[in-house]
Amino acid sequence: MSHKIIFMGTPQFSVPSLEALAKSSYKISQVYTQPPKESNRGHKLNSSPIQKVAESLNLNVRCPNSLKTLEEFNFLKDLNPDIVVVVAYGKLIPKSILDLPKKGFINIHASLLPKWRGAAPIQRAIMNLDKETGVSIMKIVEELDSGPVMKKIKIEINLRDSSGKILEKLSKIGAENIVTALDDIFDNKVKFIEQDHSLATYAKKIKKNECKIDWEENAKNIIGKVNGLNPNPGAWFEYQKVRYKIWQASISDKKGTPGSILDNNFTIACKDQSIKINEIQKEGKNRLLLKDFLLGVNFKIGDFVS
């Protein structure tokens, strides 16, 4: 008899894990995802990446606004799942529901727990200039991302890695490990190890005011911000009252007053060194490589950005 699985996920990060489970011998009884959201332009509703993939796989999809209702409790109880797999679902799971599955709730979290619990672990790891990150496969408990861990898989972070690139890597790693993780759980071959809660750090959601570049910071920190906020929401500065996002940059040894433009390549000084821009986007325009950007911008060496 095959084990009954419920899957909960929402963004693209979750998709490879759902696809891996769909190809396995496990039966996915139900897929939960966030409700469709209105697009930025107009009132068109956009389904989540998980909903689109689940429907293409002919899986049952449910999009409740909340899991805290009696209706959702009874619905999940009637499904009688053996286990629930959660990958970036985006909603807290009530204690009453956590107790329903025979083997509990298992989560794929994009950090090396107990470091970077919370909403933005990849972005925070890069912005913090961490040398490594990874995936933790853990049991969900009532407190956020604090459950015991059964497996961690590490990868390195370098100064050229964006959060989008790391997300793609970790998404693939999660998918490569979820089926064998479930096999081990059902075969009683796994040991869940409690986290050292004294070492916990929290990856709070990125706030808008964090996205503006402070040229009084050192070059590595600015590169960390650029990479960590790529592709969303993007690190930016202002020049002549126009906003620009930096999508890719590298460190230059040139020095000057923080915020000043140092050369004809729009190199910008920071606290210790300077930032050489590789890809940039003017507000309301397309992303451009630096050589194309320089064709359409008038500036003087010695001008300041903010």
C-alpha positions as CSV (number, residue, x, y, z in Angstrom):
1,M,0.0,0.0,0.0
2,S,1.5,3.4,-1.0
3,H,1.8,6.1,1.6
4,K,-0.5,9.1,1.3
5,I,1.3,12.5,0.9
6,I,0.0,16.0,1.1
7,F,2.3,18.7,-0.5
8,M,2.3,22.3,0.6
9,G,4.3,24.9,-1.5
10,T,3.9,28.1,-3.4
11,P,6.8,29.6,-5.4
12,Q,9.1,28.3,-8.1
13,F,11.5,27.1,-5.4
14,S,8.9,24.4,-4.5
15,V,8.3,23.1,-8.0
16,P,11.2,20.6,-8.4
17,S,10.3,18.9,-5.1
18,L,6.7,18.5,-6.2
19,E,7.7,17.1,-9.6
20,A,10.1,14.7,-7.9
21,L,7.4,13.4,-5.6
22,A,4.9,13.1,-8.5
23,K,7.4,10.9,-10.3
24,S,7.9,8.7,-7.2
25,S,5.8,5.8,-5.9
26,Y,4.2,8.1,-3.3
27,K,0.6,9.1,-3.8
28,I,0.0,12.9,-3.6
29,S,-3.5,13.2,-2.2
30,Q,-3.7,16.9,-2.2
31,V,-1.6,20.0,-3.0
32,Y,-1.9,23.1,-0.9
33,T,-0.7,26.5,-2.2
34,Q,-1.3,30.2,-1.7
35,P,-4.5,31.6,-3.4
36,P,-4.0,33.3,-6.8
37,K,-2.9,37.0,-6.5
38,E,-3.7,40.0,-8.6
39,S,-1.0,41.1,-11.0
40,N,0.7,44.4,-10.6
41,R,-1.1,45.7,-13.7
42,G,-4.9,45.3,-13.9
43,H,-7.0,42.8,-11.9
44,K,-5.9,39.5,-13.6
45,L,-5.4,36.7,-11.0
46,N,-2.1,34.8,-11.2
47,S,-1.9,31.3,-9.9
48,S,1.2,30.3,-8.0
49,P,3.9,28.3,-9.8
50,I,2.9,25.3,-7.7
51,Q,-0.8,25.5,-8.7
52,K,0.1,25.7,-12.3
53,V,2.4,22.6,-12.1
54,A,0.0,20.6,-9.9
55,E,-2.9,21.2,-12.3
56,S,-0.7,20.1,-15.3
57,L,0.0,16.9,-13.3
58,N,-3.7,16.4,-12.7
59,L,-3.3,16.7,-8.9
60,N,-5.9,18.0,-6.6
61,V,-5.2,21.7,-5.6
62,R,-6.5,23.6,-2.6
63,C,-5.9,27.3,-2.0
64,P,-7.4,28.4,1.4
65,N,-6.8,31.8,2.7
66,S,-6.1,30.3,6.1
67,L,-5.4,26.9,7.7
68,K,-6.9,28.0,11.0
69,T,-10.5,27.2,10.2
70,L,-12.5,24.2,11.3
71,E,-13.2,23.5,7.6
72,E,-9.5,23.0,6.8
73,F,-9.0,21.0,10.0
74,N,-11.8,18.6,9.0
75,F,-10.7,18.4,5.4
76,L,-7.2,17.5,6.3
77,K,-8.4,15.0,8.9
78,D,-10.6,13.3,6.4
79,L,-7.7,12.9,4.0
80,N,-5.9,10.9,6.7
81,P,-2.3,11.6,5.3
82,D,0.7,9.7,6.4
83,I,2.9,12.7,6.0
84,V,2.8,16.3,4.8
85,V,5.7,17.8,2.9
86,V,6.1,21.6,3.1
87,V,8.4,23.5,0.8
88,A,8.1,27.3,1.0
89,Y,4.3,27.3,1.5
90,G,4.3,30.7,3.1
91,K,1.7,30.1,5.9
92,L,2.2,29.0,9.5
93,I,0.7,25.6,10.3
94,P,-1.6,25.6,13.3
95,K,-0.7,23.2,16.1
96,S,-4.0,21.3,15.7
97,I,-3.1,20.5,12.1
98,L,0.5,19.6,12.8
99,D,-0.8,16.6,14.9
100,L,-2.9,15.1,12.2
101,P,-0.4,13.2,9.9
102,K,1.0,9.9,11.2
103,K,4.5,11.0,10.5
104,G,4.0,14.7,11.0
105,F,5.0,17.6,8.8
106,I,8.4,17.6,7.0
107,N,9.9,20.8,5.7
108,I,12.7,21.7,3.2
109,H,14.2,24.9,4.5
110,A,16.8,26.9,2.5
111,S,19.4,27.3,5.2
112,L,21.7,25.4,7.5
113,L,19.5,25.5,10.6
114,P,19.5,26.9,13.2
115,K,21.0,29.7,11.2
116,W,18.6,31.8,9.2
117,R,15.2,30.7,10.4
118,G,12.4,32.6,8.7
119,A,11.3,34.2,5.5
120,A,14.4,35.2,3.6
121,P,17.2,32.8,4.4
122,I,19.0,32.9,1.0
123,Q,19.0,36.7,0.8
124,R,20.2,37.1,4.4
125,A,23.0,34.6,4.0
126,I,24.3,36.4,0.9
127,M,23.9,39.8,2.4
128,N,25.7,38.6,5.5
129,L,28.6,37.4,3.4
130,D,28.3,33.8,4.6
131,K,30.7,31.4,3.0
132,E,28.2,28.6,2.8
133,T,24.5,27.8,3.0
134,G,22.4,24.7,2.2
135,V,19.2,22.8,2.7
136,S,17.8,21.5,6.0
137,I,15.2,18.7,6.0
138,M,13.4,19.0,9.3
139,K,10.2,18.2,11.2
140,I,7.9,21.1,11.6
141,V,6.9,22.1,15.2
142,E,4.8,25.0,16.4
143,E,7.7,27.5,16.7
144,L,9.0,28.8,13.4
145,D,11.8,26.6,11.8
146,S,12.8,25.3,15.2
147,G,12.0,21.6,14.7
148,P,14.6,18.7,14.8
149,V,16.6,18.2,11.6
150,M,17.2,14.9,9.9
151,K,19.6,16.0,7.1
152,K,21.6,19.0,6.0
153,I,23.3,19.5,2.6
154,K,25.8,22.3,2.3
155,I,27.0,24.4,-0.7
156,E,29.5,27.2,-0.9
157,I,28.6,30.9,-1.6
158,N,31.0,33.0,-3.5
159,L,31.1,36.8,-4.3
160,R,29.4,36.2,-7.7
161,D,26.4,34.2,-6.5
162,S,23.1,36.0,-6.6
163,S,20.1,34.9,-4.5
164,G,18.5,33.7,-7.7
165,K,21.4,31.4,-8.5
166,I,21.6,30.0,-5.0
167,L,17.8,29.5,-4.8
168,E,18.0,27.5,-8.0
169,K,20.8,25.3,-6.6
170,L,19.0,24.7,-3.3
171,S,15.7,24.0,-5.0
172,K,17.4,21.3,-7.0
173,I,19.1,19.8,-4.0
174,G,15.8,19.7,-2.1
175,A,14.2,17.8,-4.9
176,E,17.1,15.4,-5.2
177,N,16.8,14.5,-1.5
178,I,13.1,14.5,-0.7
179,V,12.1,11.1,-1.9
180,T,15.0,9.3,-0.2
181,A,14.2,11.3,2.9
182,L,10.6,10.0,2.9
183,D,11.9,6.5,2.3
184,D,14.1,6.7,5.3
185,I,11.3,8.1,7.5
186,F,8.9,5.4,6.5
187,D,11.6,2.7,6.9
188,N,12.4,4.1,10.4
189,K,16.0,4.7,9.3
190,V,16.2,8.3,10.3
191,K,17.2,10.2,13.4
192,F,15.9,13.7,14.0
193,I,18.4,15.8,15.9
194,E,17.3,18.8,18.0
195,Q,18.7,22.2,16.9
196,D,20.9,24.2,19.2
197,H,18.4,27.0,19.8
198,S,21.1,29.2,21.4
199,L,22.7,29.5,17.9
200,A,19.5,30.5,16.1
201,T,19.5,33.5,13.8
202,Y,16.5,34.9,12.0
203,A,16.1,35.8,8.3
204,K,13.5,38.6,8.5
205,K,11.6,39.6,5.4
206,I,13.4,42.2,3.3
207,K,12.2,45.7,3.9
208,K,12.1,48.4,1.2
209,N,14.5,50.7,3.1
210,E,17.1,48.0,3.1
211,C,17.4,48.0,-0.7
212,K,19.0,51.4,-1.0
213,I,22.8,51.2,-1.3
214,D,24.8,53.1,1.4
215,W,28.1,54.1,-0.2
216,E,29.6,54.6,3.3
217,E,29.7,50.8,3.6
218,N,32.6,48.7,2.4
219,A,32.7,47.2,-1.0
220,K,32.1,43.6,0.0
221,N,29.0,44.5,1.9
222,I,27.6,46.4,-1.1
223,I,28.3,43.5,-3.3
224,G,26.6,41.3,-0.8
225,K,23.5,43.5,-1.0
226,V,23.5,43.6,-4.8
227,N,23.8,39.8,-5.0
228,G,21.4,39.1,-2.1
229,L,18.7,41.3,-3.6
230,N,19.0,39.9,-7.1
231,P,16.5,39.2,-8.6
232,N,14.1,40.6,-6.1
233,P,13.6,43.3,-5.1
234,G,17.0,44.7,-6.3
235,A,19.6,47.0,-4.7
236,W,19.4,50.7,-5.9
237,F,20.9,54.2,-5.7
238,E,19.9,57.6,-7.0
239,Y,21.7,59.8,-9.5
240,Q,20.3,63.1,-10.6
241,K,17.0,62.2,-8.8
242,V,16.6,59.1,-10.9
243,R,16.7,55.6,-9.4
244,Y,19.0,52.9,-10.7
245,K,19.2,49.2,-9.8
246,I,22.5,47.4,-9.9
247,W,22.1,43.8,-11.0
248,Q,25.7,42.7,-11.2
249,A,28.8,44.4,-10.0
250,S,32.4,43.6,-8.9
251,I,35.0,45.2,-6.6
252,S,37.5,47.7,-7.9
253,D,40.7,48.9,-6.1
254,K,40.1,52.5,-7.0
255,K,39.4,54.8,-4.1
256,G,37.7,58.1,-3.5
257,T,35.0,59.9,-1.5
258,P,32.1,57.5,-0.9
259,G,29.4,58.0,-3.5
260,S,31.6,59.7,-6.1
261,I,31.9,58.6,-9.7
262,L,35.6,57.8,-10.2
263,D,36.1,57.2,-14.0
264,N,34.4,57.0,-17.4
265,N,33.1,53.5,-16.6
266,F,30.8,54.9,-13.9
267,T,32.9,53.2,-11.1
268,I,31.5,54.4,-7.7
269,A,33.6,54.9,-4.6
270,C,32.5,53.4,-1.3
271,K,34.1,53.3,2.2
272,D,37.2,51.3,1.4
273,Q,37.4,50.5,-2.4
274,S,34.8,51.0,-5.2
275,I,32.1,49.3,-7.1
276,K,32.5,48.5,-10.8
277,I,29.0,48.1,-12.3
278,N,28.5,45.2,-14.8
279,E,24.7,45.4,-15.3
280,I,22.4,48.2,-14.4
281,Q,18.7,49.3,-14.9
282,K,17.4,52.9,-15.0
283,E,14.0,53.3,-13.4
284,G,11.3,52.4,-16.0
285,K,13.8,51.0,-18.5
286,N,15.3,47.6,-19.3
287,R,18.3,46.0,-17.7
288,L,21.5,46.9,-19.6
289,L,25.1,45.8,-19.7
290,L,27.4,48.7,-18.6
291,K,28.7,49.3,-22.2
292,D,25.1,49.8,-23.4
293,F,24.2,51.9,-20.4
294,L,27.1,54.3,-21.0
295,L,25.8,55.1,-24.4
296,G,22.7,56.8,-23.0
297,V,23.8,58.5,-19.7
298,N,25.5,61.9,-19.3
299,F,27.7,62.1,-16.2
300,K,30.9,63.8,-15.1
301,I,33.7,62.2,-13.1
302,G,33.4,63.6,-9.6
303,D,29.6,63.6,-9.6
304,F,27.9,62.0,-6.6
305,V,25.3,59.3,-6.4
306,S,23.2,58.8,-3.3
